[in-house]
Amino acid sequence: MTSYRPKSGLEAAIARLIAPRVQQITEQVAEAARDNAPPTKTWKSQGDALVRPEHRAADGQEVPENLRFVVGSPAYDQQHYGAGPHQQLREPRDPEGTPGATVNCRCQTVSDPDGIARNIHAHPVTVSGSRIVGVVTCHGNRVVDSEFGTDKDDAARFMGRAIDEVARRLRR
Ligand SMILES: [Zn+2]
């Protein structure tokens, strides 16, 4: 029986050698996440006096494509259609919305293919002792809901799929 004791500092030296490879992998995950990220959509009202107040408030709301906008319900719809104070609309005039939130609506949406992708970043790896950590971040309105889904909306899983894809490539 022999036992191996690494010379003090050896593990840290190895970690520093491996760090550039971990940096590459971190960047590959970020790249794959950008490829998988859904577009965003932004609610745009006509901006004139006829726009209902709830849609004036929704103007500029940017959400990931797989999610619904959260839009205020008019008081009438809350009293007569059982709507909550807010309802979720896939787009203006969503047929699942209540009449007061949809009928004669002239709002539009604007899609941005890179709305999420541009906010996905790989950060420099950190080495502490024998530990190497690579970090990929994504920030933006409701990106966590987009990744994991909600009770109504399916998960986009762009981060999870990115990790799966890179792991599969590394196994080959
Ligand atoms: Zn509208």
Residues whose N, C-alpha, C, O or C-beta is under 5 A from the ligand:
A	BS01	ZN	H55 C105 R106 C107
